[in-house]
Amino acid sequence: MDNRPVVMNHHTNLLELEEHIYHLEDVEVPNVFRNLFPYDEIPKIAFNNRIVPHNMPENIWITDTTFRDGQQSRAPYTTEQIVTIYDYLHRLGGPNGLVRACEFFLYTKKDRDAVYKCLERGYQFPEVTSWIRANRKDFQLVKDIGLKETGILVSCSDYHIFYKMKMTRQQAMFHYLHIVRECLEFGISPRCHLEDITRSDLFGFVIPFCLELMRLQDQYKIPVKIRACDTMGYGVNFSGAVMPRSVQGIIYGLTTHAGVPSENLEWHGHNDFYKAVTNSTTAWIYGCSGVNTSLFGIGERTGNTPLEAMVFEYAQLKGSLDGMDTTVITELAEYFEKELGEHIPERTPFVGKNFNVTRAGIHADGLLKNEEIYNIFDTGKFLNRPALVAVSNTSGLAGIAHWINTYYRLNDELKIEKTHPLVEKLKAWVDEEYADGRVTVISDNELIEKIDQYCEELNVTLK
């Protein structure tokens, strides 16, 4: 007798019959996909041309791991720094709370103090959540503070289950389900972090495990969330790529075969192969509501998906920022550099010192005539970072005047013209530099030094 349920897909409005029922495969030998991950060779991207449909949820959002994964690759933040950054994230997310949640460590007094102080802010978003290992001692910390949601590390590849945890798949599943059930007994929503999902046996372990999690959700009427963690950055977004590397295949498997609602699903990516942003966007497009990020991508090894990148991915997909205040991104970058001593590489998109600086002479000429020609969008409006033209032998008086006006952010009343004595003196110095054989552009620091010198000589103030 075929008792497989027939269910309505509310995206397609068609009845669907699940083709397979997935049961735990408690294998004796770990499946490490040696054909895809030979280790002594570069990992392989293989294809079987199985295509899954687009399925972007109506509501998508961003979550943040700056205070958890982000702290695993830098000096720990102080309590005050965490609270300041949390305030920035609240402003960035806007009235619709599109930066939905932040996760925190709970292991030190400093961590717990930061959690208490952030909770005292009373913000609905970002929600304060925690991260723990799957054990009773860690869970006690969550209970003591009284958080409503916690992440739980539930490693899902055989690399972790067999080699790190020294368990079988069945033992690992029972271990994880025990702590999840304990969370639910106390009314706490568990967020299960499926570590290393892009090297996991999706059909032999992950989907059967998630089916059990969804049964617990139905039983306790408390959301059980799933975070799909591309821990090693192996995920690919190519149509027709094979499992377990296919991002869209993973999301389809979790939503269709395991029955995880999109609003309970979150993608956590790493950037080992430069794919963190595209993989995160792909997760959204194929049915994942949440994308987990860290500020400026700071995180383990090559880092996480940069939060600021996903803000602009969101706007491009939805056609609107939906209330997010993107000027906060620039404030955060300045705070990280000036207050925390964090160096942001100059060419980093959206936040690097030179991300919208044009250096090539022919590009500079175009930008001076109409900045839309060589600027990605109105960076002055959205990031409070007007487009800049680097000064070189091709800049001319107009280019130098433009640099001064934009770098010092002079308003219309204070802007200087190309005939200003300061511009003329700078132009003469620049010409002399290149007459002596210079071939590189003039650096910002060099210009600032000369501007300070000439302003003093001319009794001019730039404000």
N, C-alpha and C positions, 0 to 999 in steps of 0.2 A: 504493500500500500504506500502510495506517495503522499506523505503528509507535509511536504514542504509548503510554507505559507505563500499565498499570493497577496502582494501588497501594492498599494498605490504609490507611485513615484510622483510627488507633488511638484517636481520641477518639469517633468515631461507630461504629467497627467495621464500616464499609461500604467496599466497593471503590470507588475513584474513578478516573475517566478525565479527565486534563487536557484542557481544551477547546482551548487554544492553546499554541503554542510561540513564545516571544517572542525576536525577534532585534533586535540593535542597529539603530536607525534613524539613520543618519548624515546628518542633515538639513543643508541648506545655510543655512537661515534659522532662527535660534533660536526655539523655541516658549516664549514667556514668558506664555502664557495671558492675553493682554490683555483677554479678555472677563471674566475673574475679577479681574484685578489691573490696572485701568485707570490707576492711580497718581494721576491728577488727579481721581479719584473715590474714595469709600470702597470697599475690596475687597468683592466680592460672594460671598454664600454661595448656591450653586445646588444643586438636587436632581435626581436621576434615579430615586430610589426603589429603587435596587438595594441589597438588604439582605444583610449577611453574618452568619454565626452567631457567637454567643458561643463562646469557645474558651480560657478562662483556664487557663494551665498549672498543673500540680500544685504546682510550686515557683515562687514569685516572690520578688524581692529588690530592694534599693535599692543604687545605686552613687552615688559622690559626686564632684563636680567643684569643691569649694570652693577647692582649691589651683590649679585651672586656670582655668575660666571665672569662678569667684568672684574671682580676683585680677585679672581684666581690667577691673574696675569700682571698685577701691578701691586704697589704698596697699598695696604688697606686704607680705605677712607676713614676719616674721623667721624664721630657722630654728627658734628656740626656740618661737615661736608655732605654727608648723606642727606640730611634734612634739607639743605640748600638745593641739592640736585633734585630731590623729590618735589620741592616747590616748583622748580623749573619745569619738571615733567608734567605737573598738574596744569600749569599755564599752557604748555605746548599742546596738550591733549584737547584743550578747548572745552566749551560747554557740553559737548556731546561725549566727552570722556573717551576719545579715540586712542589715547594711551591708557589702556584698560586696567593694567595691573603691574605691580612691581613685586619681585621676589627677594627675600632677605635670608641671610644666614641667621642662625639663632645661637651659635655655639659660644660666643664670648659675651661678656657684660656690655662691651661697646656695641655689639650687634643688637642685643636686646634693647639697650637704651635708644638706639636709632629707631627701632620698631615702635617703641612706646611714643617717642617724640613725633614720629610720622603719623601714628594713629591719633595723637592729640590734635593734629591739624584738622581732622574731621572731614577730609575730602572723600567724596564718593569714589572718585577716580584720581589717580591710579589706586586700585584696591591694594592694600598691604597684605601680601601672602608670604609664606615661608617655603623653604626647601629643606628636606630631611632625607636621610638614608632610611631604608626600609627596616627599621628596628624600633623596639619599644622605648628605648632610652631617648632617642631623638623625638619620638612622638610625644613624650612627656613634656618636652619644651614647648611644643605647639599648644598643648592643653593648658600649660601654666600661663601662657600669654593670652589665650582665648581667641586665637585667630579663627576665621571662618573657613579658610581654605589653606591647604598646604600641598606643595609639590612633594612627590615621593620618587626616589630613584628606583626604577624597575628595569634594570638592564635586560635587553631582550635578544641579543645575538648570542650564538653559541660561543663566540670568543669570550664573552663575559661570563655566561652561565657556567661553562665547563672549565675555562682556564683561570678566571679570577675568583668566581664564587665557589668553584669546586662542587657544583651541584648538577643534578639532572634537570631536564626541562620541567618535569612534574614537580620536583622538589622546589624549584624556583617559583613556579606558579603558585603552589600552596603557600610558600613563604610570603609572596607578594600579596596574595588575596587575604591572608591573615591580617596584615597591617592595614590594608584598605578597609576591611570589614570593621576593624577597631576604630578607624577614623569615622566611619559612618555611624557606628554605635554612639559616638560622642557628638554627632550632628555636624561633623567637619567634612567639608567637600574635599575629596582627594583629587589631586592632579597627577596622573601617573606619567612619569618621564620615561618613555621607551628609549632608553639609551642605546645608541648604535643600531638604529633601525635599518640603516642602509647596508648592513651586513647580516641582517637577521633572516630567519626562515619565516616569512610573513604568513604562509598558509599552514605551516606545521607548528608554530608557536604563537606568533603575535595575534593573529585573528582569533584563534581559540581562547587566548587569554582575554582579549578585549570583549569577546562574547560573554565571558564570565563577569567581567566588569559591568557590562550593560545590564546583566541580570541583577547584580547588586544594586545598580541604580534604580531599576524598577522596583526592587524589594524595599529599599529605604527611602525612595522618593527624594533623594539628594543627588545633585549633579556629580557624576564621576567624569572628570575631564582627562583627555589623552593628549600628551605632548609627544609628537613624533620627532625624535632627536637625531639629526644627521651629524652625529658626534665627530666623525672623521671627514666630513665634507665630501663623501663619495656620491651624493645624490646628483642626478642629471635630469634635465628637463626636456630631453629629446623625445619627440613623439616616437613610440614604438620601441623604446629601450626596454631591456629585460629587467625583471626583479632580481635582487632587491634594490637596484640603484635608481629605478624610475620613480621620480617624485610623484608624478600624477598617478602612477600605478599604486603607490603606497596609500595616497589619499583616497583613491577609488576603493581600494581594498578595505580600508578602515570604515568608510562611510557606507559602502554597499554590502560587503560581506560580513563586517562586524557590527553594522548598525549604529555606528557612533554618529550622533547628530553633529552637523557642521559647527554649531555654536559650542560644542564641547571639545572641539579639535583645534590643535595648535601646532605650528611647525617651528622647530628650533634648528637653525642651520649654522654650520661653520664654514670658513672660507678657505680651506686647505687647497682647493683647486679653483679658486676665484669664482665660485658659483653661488655664494651665499645669497646674494640679492635676487638673481634670476630664479633660484630654487624657491625662495620664499614667495616671490610673486606667483610662481607656478602653483604653489600650494594653495594660495588664495583662489586662483582661477579654477582649480579642480575640486574645490569643496571644503577648504579649511578656513574657518572664520578668523582664527588668531595667528599672528606671526610674532614670534619671540625675538627680541632684538637687544642690543646693548648700545649705549652711546658711543658713536664714532667707531663701532665695531670692536671695541676693546674687550678681549676675552681670551680664552685658552688657545694657545699656539697662534694660528693666523687670525684668530678672533671670530666673533659672531657676526650675524647680519647687522649692519649699522642701522640704528633707529632712524636717523635722519634720511637715509636712503628710502626706507619704507614709507616715510611721510610723503615723499614725492611720488613714489610708486602708487600709493593710495590715490593721490590727487589725479594722476594720469589715468588710472582705471575707472575712478568714480566720476571724473569730470569736475570735482570740487574738493576743497580742503575740509569741507563740513565743519568749519569753526576752528580748526587747528591754527595756532599762532606760530607760524614758521620763523618769525624774527627771533623767537626764543632760542632757536638752534644756534644762531650767531652768538647770542649771549652765553650759551652753554660752552661754546668753543672758546670764547674769551676767558670764561671762568676756569676751564680746564687748563689753559695755557698759563694764565697769570697767577691764579690762586693755587693750582695743584701741580704746576710745573710739568704738565703733560705736553709733550711735543706732538703736534698734529702735522704730519707731512704736508708740505706746501701745496702739493697738487691734489690733495684729497677732495673729491667732489663735495660741493656745498659748503665746506668748512675750512678747507686749506687756504693759506694766505694768498695763493696765486690761482685759485680755481677758476676765477673769471678775469684773469689778467692776460691781455693779448700782447705778445712779444713780436711776432713776425711783422715786418714793416708793412706789407701789403694788407695784412689783416687789420693792423692798427689804423691804416688809412680808411678802411671800410667802417670800422667801429666808430671813428670820429664823425663820419658822415651820418651813420645811423646804427646805433648799438645793437639793433635787432639782427644785424647781419652776422655778428660773431658773439652774441650772448645768448645763453640757452633759454632764458626768460627774464622778466624784469627782476633781476637779483636785488636791485635797490629796494623794490617794494616788498618782496617776499623774505629777504634775508638781511635787509638793511646793509647790503654790500653792493654798491654801484660797480659797474664794470670799469676796469682799469686798463690803461694802456701803458706798458712798460716803456721807459725812455731809452732811446737808442739814437744812432746817427740819422735815422729816418723820421724821427718824431716831429721835428720842427717846433716852432713856437706854439702852435695850436696844441700839439701833442703834450708838450710840457705843461701848458696851462691846464689842459684837461686832467693830467695826472695830479696836479696840485689840488684842483677843485674837488676831485673825487676822493683822493686819499684823505684829505683833511675834512671832507664832507661839508664843504662851504655851501651855504644856501644861496639863493639867487641874489640876495643883497650883498653878500660878501665875496661872490665869485670874482676871480681876477681875469682880466683879458690877456690875450697874447702879447699886447703892447706894454704890459706892466713891466717896470724896471726889474723886478725879481725874475720874471720869465726871461727877459733878455740876458741877464747875467748868467742864469742857469744854462741857457742855450749856448752862450759863449764858452762856458766851461765844458759842456758836453762836446761841442765841436773840437775843442782842444784835445780832449781825451781821445777822440777817434783819429784826429790828425796825427797823434803820436803812435798810432798803430793798433789801438784797442779794437777788438772784434766782438766782445760780449756786451749784453745789455747792462745798463746802469742799475745797480741794486737799489732797493728801497732805502737801506741804511745809508748808502752813499748820498742819495738825494736828500734825505732828511738832514744829514750832517751839513751839506752845502746850503740847504734852505735856512737852517738855523743861523749859519754864518752870514748869509746875505741879508736875512731879515734884520739881524743886529746892525749890519752896516747901513741898511736903508731905513732903519727904524720902522720896520713893518711888522705887524702882528697878524698871524693867521688864526682865526677862531671859528 
